Amino acid sequence: ASFFKAVGDQVAKVPDSPDAFAHFSLAAAEAGHWDISRQVVEALCFGGAAAPNSLSGGGASALALSAAANGALNPPLLEALVRSCSAGEMDLTPAQLGDLRLAVVLASGVLQKSDGQVLSFLRTMCNEVLLDDPRGAPPAWIQYPDFLTDAEHDLSQALETCELKHCRGTVVNGAFFPVTCHALKAVICLEMAEAGAA
């Protein structure tokens, strides 16, 4: 808690950086420091609506999720944040769009009171975004080939014998596949008869 308090004090010294506030608020919420996160959300949301031009799209999506997690996301705030996201939609990453989608899911009922432009942006940009988009690369100690079965290792060796380049243990859109081949644009999964697979 002392780390987040110290960083919060440092972020507070930079009033011209609302994006830093928004990202810090989300990080504090994800770490379980709700009081600190709530204070930052309240500081940014003067009178319930953030200034639309003060946040980048990424900052707006972070603030939307943080506000929703704190129970402070209301229709005027959502509209202001969606306008910020819309203004910088080309710079939004899938993770940031996922944050915006998750914020709307967490703040159930806020959409019924929102205007059509907000609904249109959310439907167009956020409906198909994965909610579990990873924030970064997996830790270096995770070796996906370690998760292959003996049969999948044998398949990989057979593909090597055939001189077919492939990858062992790949994550594609959040799903694990034991063997993938870029040249064939394919994922290869074994069906085990004894496991009851058809």
LUMNUPA-836184 format. One record per residue: residue number from 1; residue in three letters; x, z, y of N, C-alpha, C in turn. Coordinates in steps of 0.1 Angstrom, whole numbers. Each point is the difference from the previous one (the first is absolute). Example, Ala and Ser with C-alpha at 12.3 -4.5 7.8 and 13.67 -1.06 7.14 Angstrom:
! residues 2
 num residuo   nc1   nc3   nc2  cac1  cac3  cac2   cc1   cc3   cc2
   1     ALA   132    78   -57    -9     0    12     9     0    12
   2     SER    -4    -7    11     9     0    11    -8     8    11
This chain:
! residues 198
 num residuo   nc1   nc3   nc2  cac1  cac3  cac2   cc1   cc3   cc2
   1     ALA     8     0   -12    -8     0    12     9     0    13
   2     SER    11     7    -1     9     0    12     5   -13     3
   3     PHE     3    -9   -10     5   -13     2   -11    -8     8
   4     PHE   -12     0    -4   -11    -7     6    -2     5    14
   5     LYS     1    13     2    -2     6    13    11    -4    10
   6     ALA    13    -1    -5    11    -4     8    -1   -15     4
   7     VAL    -4    -8   -10    -2   -14     3   -12    -3     9
   8     GLY   -10     8    -2   -12    -1     9     3     3    14
   9     ASP     9    10     2     4     4    14     9   -11     6
  10     GLN     8    -7    -9     8   -11     5    -8   -12     4
  11     VAL   -10    -3    -9    -9   -11     3    -8     2    13
  12     ALA    -4    13     2    -7     4    12     7    -3    13
  13     LYS    14     0    -1     8    -2    12     0   -15     4
  14     VAL    -6    -9    -9     1   -14     3   -15    -5     3
  15     PRO    -6     3    11   -14    -3     2    -3   -15     1
  16     ASP    10    -8     2    -2   -14     1     1    -7   -14
  17     SER    -1     8   -10     1    -6   -14   -12     5    -8
  18     PRO   -12    -5     2   -11     4    -8     1    -5   -14
  19     ASP     7   -11    -3     2    -4   -14     7    11    -8
  20     ALA    11     6     6     7    10    -6    -9    12    -3
  21     PHE    -9     3     9    -9    11    -2    -9    -3   -12
  22     ALA    -5   -12     0   -10    -4   -11     7     0   -14
  23     HIS    12    -6    -1     6     0   -13     4    15    -4
  24     PHE     4     8    10     4    13    -3   -12     8    -5
  25     SER   -12    -2     6   -12     7    -4    -4    -4   -14
  26     LEU     2   -13    -4    -3    -4   -14    10     7    -9
  27     ALA    12     0     3    10     6    -9    -2    15    -2
  28     ALA    -4     7    11    -3    14    -1   -12     2    -9
  29     ALA   -10    -9     1   -12     2    -8     3    -3   -15
  30     GLU     8   -10    -2     4    -3   -14     9    11    -6
  31     ALA     7     7     8     8    12    -5    -8    13    -1
  32     GLY   -13    -1     4    -8    12     0     1     9    12
  33     HIS     5    -4    10     1     8    13   -11    -4     9
  34     TRP   -12     5    -4   -12    -4     7    -1     4    14
  35     ASP     4    12     3    -1     5    14     8    -8     9
  36     ILE    13    -4    -4     8    -8     9    -6   -14     1
  37     SER    -5    -6   -11    -6   -13     1   -12     0     9
  38     ARG    -8    10    -1   -12     1     8     3     1    15
  39     GLN    10     8     3     5     2    14     4   -14     6
  40     VAL     7    -8    -8     5   -13     5   -12    -9     2
  41     VAL    -9     0   -10   -12    -9     1    -8     4    13
  42     GLU    -2    13     2    -7     4    12     7    -4    13
  43     ALA    13     1     0     8    -4    12    -1   -14     3
  44     LEU    -1    -9   -11    -1   -14     2   -14    -5     4
  45     CYS   -10     7    -5   -14    -4     1    -7     7    12
  46     PHE     4    -4    12    -6     7    12   -14    -4     0
  47     GLY    -9    10    -1   -14    -2     1    -6    -8   -11
  48     GLY     7    -1   -11    -5    -7   -12     3   -14    -1
  49     ALA     8    -6     9     3   -14    -1    14    -2     5
  50     ALA     9    -6    -8    13    -3     4     0   -12     9
  51     ALA    10    -1     9     1   -11     9     3   -13    -8
  52     PRO    -8   -10    -1     2   -12    -9    14    -6     2
  53     ASN     5     0    12    13    -7     2    12     9    -2
  54     SER    -2    12    -3    11     9    -1     7     0   -14
  55     LEU    -7    -5   -10     5     0   -14     2   -14    -5
  56     SER    10    -1    -8     2   -13    -8   -10     1   -11
  57     GLY    -1   -12    -7    -9     0   -12     4    10   -11
  58     GLY    13     2    -2     5     9   -10    -3    15     4
  59     GLY     2     3    13    -3    13     5   -15     3    -1
  60     ALA    -8   -10     4   -15     2    -1    -5     2   -14
  61     SER     6    -7   -10    -5     2   -14     5    14    -4
  62     ALA    12     4     3     5    14    -3    -9    11     6
  63     LEU    -4    -2    13    -8    10     6   -14     0    -6
  64     ALA    -5   -12    -3   -14     0    -7     0     8   -12
  65     LEU    10    -2    -9     1     7   -13     2    15     3
  66     SER     8     3     9     3    15     3   -13     6     6
  67     ALA    -7    -7     9   -12     5     6   -11     2   -11
  68     ALA    -1   -10    -9   -10     1   -11     3    12    -9
  69     ALA    13     2    -3     4    11    -9    -3    13     7
  70     ASN     1     1    13    -3    12     7   -15     2     4
  71     GLY    -8   -10    -3   -14     1     3    -3    -4    14
  72     ALA     9    -7     7    -2    -2    14    -3   -15     3
  73     LEU    -2    -8   -10    -2   -15     3   -15    -2     3
  74     ASN    -3    -4    12   -14    -2     4    -1   -15     4
  75     PRO   -12    -5     2    -1   -14     4     7    -5    12
  76     PRO     0     7    11     8    -5    12    15     0    -3
  77     LEU     5     9    -7    14     0    -4     3   -11    -9
  78     LEU    -8    -2   -10     2   -11   -10     0   -13     7
  79     GLU   -10    -2    10     0   -13     7    12    -2     8
  80     ALA     5    10     7    13    -2     8    12    -3    -9
  81     LEU     0     7   -12    12    -2    -9    -1   -14    -6
  82     VAL   -12    -4    -4    -2   -14    -6     4   -11    10
  83     ARG    -3     3    13     4   -10    10    15    -1     1
  84     SER     7    11    -1    14     0     0     6    -7   -12
  85     CYS    -6     2   -11     4    -7   -13    -3   -15     2
  86     SER   -11    -3     5    -4   -14     1    10    -8    10
  87     ALA     4     7    11     9    -6     9    14    -3    -6
  88     GLY     4     8   -10    13    -2    -6    -2    -3   -15
  89     GLU   -10    -7    -4    -3    -2   -14    11    -7    -8
  90     MET     7    -9     7    11    -7    -7    12     9    -4
  91     ASP     1    11     7    11     9    -3    -4    11   -10
  92     LEU   -13     1    -4    -4    10   -10     5    -3   -14
  93     THR     5    10    -7     4    -2   -14   -12     4    -9
  94     PRO     1    -4   -13   -11     4    -9    -2    15     0
  95     ALA    11     8     0    -1    14     0    -8     5    12
  96     GLN     2    -6    12    -7     5    12   -15    -4    -1
  97     LEU    -3   -12    -5   -14    -4    -2    -6     9   -10
  98     GLY     7     4   -11    -5    10    -9    -3    13     6
  99     ASP     9     5     9    -3    12     8   -13    -1     7
 100     LEU    -2   -11     7   -12    -2     7   -13     0    -9
 101     ARG     2    -7   -11   -12     0   -10    -2    14    -5
 102     LEU    10     7    -4    -1    14    -5    -6     9    10
 103     ALA     3    -2    13    -5     8    11   -16    -1     0
 104     VAL    -4   -13    -1   -15    -2     1    -7     6   -12
 105     VAL     7    -1   -12    -6     6   -12    -1    15     1
 106     LEU    11     7     6     0    14     2   -11     5    10
 107     ALA    -2    -8    10    -9     4    11   -13    -7    -3
 108     SER    -6     3   -11   -13    -6    -4   -11     2    11
 109     GLY    -7   -10     3   -11     1    10     5    -5    14
 110     VAL    13    -1     2     4    -5    13    -3   -15     2
 111     LEU    -1    -7   -10    -3   -15     1   -14    -2     4
 112     GLN   -10     8    -3   -14    -2     3    -2     0    15
 113     LYS    10     7     8    -2     1    14    10    -9     7
 114     SER     7    -9    -7    10    -8     6    -5   -14     4
 115     ASP     6    -7     9    -5   -13     4     4   -11    -9
 116     GLY    -5   -12     2     2   -11    -9    14    -5     0
 117     GLN     7     1    11    14    -5     0     9     9    -9
 118     VAL    -3    13     0     8     9    -9    -3    -4   -15
 119     LEU   -13    -1    -3    -4    -4   -13     6   -13    -5
 120     SER     0   -10     9     6   -13    -3    15     1    -3
 121     PHE     7     7     8    15     1    -2     2     7   -13
 122     LEU    -7    11    -3     3     8   -12    -4    -8   -12
 123     ARG   -11    -8     0    -4    -8   -11    10   -11    -2
 124     THR     5    -7    10     9   -11    -1    14     4    -4
 125     MET     5    11     6    14     3    -2     2    11   -10
 126     CYS    -9     9    -2     2    12    -8    -7     1   -14
 127     ASN   -10    -8    -2    -8     2   -12     8    -2   -13
 128     GLU     9   -10     0     7    -3   -12    14     6    -1
 129     VAL     3     9     9    13     7     0     1    11   -10
 130     LEU    11     0    -8     1    11   -10     2    13     7
 131     LEU    -7    10    -5     1    14     6    12     7    -5
 132     ASP     6    -5   -11    12     7    -5    13    -7     2
 133     ASP     1    -8    11    11    -7     3    12     9     2
 134     PRO    11    -3    -7    12     9     0     6     0    14
 135     ARG     5    11     5     7     2    13    14    -6     0
 136     GLY     6    -2   -12    13    -5     0     4    -3   -14
 137     ALA    13    -3    -2     5    -3   -13     0    13    -8
 138     PRO    -1    -1   -14     1    12    -8    14     6     1
 139     PRO     1    13    -3    13     6     0    10    -7    -9
 140     ALA    13     1     3    10    -8    -8     1     5   -14
 141     TRP    -4    13    -3     1     5   -13   -10    -5   -10
 142     ILE   -11    -7     5   -10    -5    -9     5   -14    -5
 143     GLN     1    -1   -13     4   -12    -6   -12    -5    -8
 144     TYR    -7   -10     5   -12    -5    -7     2    -5   -14
 145     PRO    12    -6    -4     2    -3   -14    -2    12    -9
 146     ASP     2    12     5    -1    12    -9   -14     2    -4
 147     PHE   -10    -7     6   -14     2    -3    -5   -11   -10
 148     LEU     9    -8    -5    -4   -11   -10     0     6   -14
 149     THR    -9    -5    -8    -1     4   -14    11    -8    -8
 150     ASP     2     4   -12    10    -7    -8    -3   -14    -2
 151     ALA   -13    -3    -2    -5   -14    -1     3    -8    12
 152     GLU    -2     6    12     2    -7    13    15    -2     2
 153     HIS     9     9    -5    14    -2     1     4   -12    -9
 154     ASP    -6     0   -13     3   -11    -9    -5   -14     6
 155     LEU   -11     0     7    -5   -12     6    10    -4    11
 156     SER     5     9     8    10    -3    10    12    -6    -6
 157     GLN     5     6   -11    12    -6    -7    -3   -14    -5
 158     ALA   -12    -2    -5    -3   -14    -5     0   -10    12
 159     LEU    -5     4    12     0    -8    11    14    -3     5
 160     GLU     9    10    -1    14    -2     4     6   -10   -10
 161     THR    -3     1   -13     5    -9   -10    -4   -15     4
 162     CYS   -12    -1     5    -6   -13     4     5    -4    13
 163     GLU     9     8     6     5    -2    14   -10    -2    10
 164     LEU   -11     8    -1   -10     0    10     2    12     9
 165     LYS     3    -2    13     2    11     9   -13     7     2
 166     HIS     1    13     0   -12     9     2     4    13     5
 167     CYS   -10     8     4     3    14     5    -7    10   -10
 168     ARG     6    11    -2    -6    10    -9    -5    11     9
 169     GLY   -13     3    -2    -6    11     8    -1    -3    15
 170     THR   -11    -7     4    -2    -4    14   -14     6     4
 171     VAL     0     4    13   -13     4     6    -5   -11     9
 172     VAL   -12    -5    -3    -6   -11     8   -13     5     6
 173     ASN    -1     1    13   -11     5     7    -5    14    -6
 174     GLY    10     8    -3    -3    14    -4    -2     1   -15
 175     ALA     0   -11    -8    -2     1   -14    13    -3    -7
 176     PHE     2     7   -11    13    -1    -8    -2   -11   -10
 177     PHE    10    -9    -1     0   -10   -11    13     1    -7
 178     PRO     0     0   -13    13     2    -8     9   -12     2
 179     VAL    -4   -12     0     9   -12     1    -7   -10     9
 180     THR     8    -4    10    -5   -11     9    10   -11     0
 181     CYS    -5   -12     3     9   -12     1    -3    -8    12
 182     HIS     9     0    10    -3    -7    12     0   -15    -2
 183     ALA     8    -5    -9     0   -15    -2   -13    -5    -5
 184     LEU    -6     8    -9   -14    -3    -5   -11     5     8
 185     LYS     3     8    10   -10     6     8   -10     8    -9
 186     ALA     6     8    -8    -9     7   -10     5    14    -2
 187     VAL   -10     8    -5     3    13    -5    -3     0   -15
 188     ILE     8     7    -8    -1    -1   -14    -3    14    -5
 189     CYS   -12     2    -7    -3    13    -5    -3    -2   -15
 190     LEU     5     9    -8    -2     0   -15   -13     6    -3
 191     GLU    -7    -5   -10   -12     6    -6     4     6   -13
 192     MET    -3    13    -2     4     6   -12   -13     1    -9
 193     ALA     1    -6   -12   -12    -1    -9    -3    14    -5
 194     GLU    10     9    -2    -3    13    -5    -6     9    11
 195     ALA     1    -4    13    -6     7    11   -15    -4     2
 196     GLY    -5   -10    -8   -13    -4     2    -3   -10    10
 197     ALA    11    -6     5    -1   -11    10    -5   -13    -6
 198     ALA    -8    -8     6    -5   -12    -5    10   -11     1
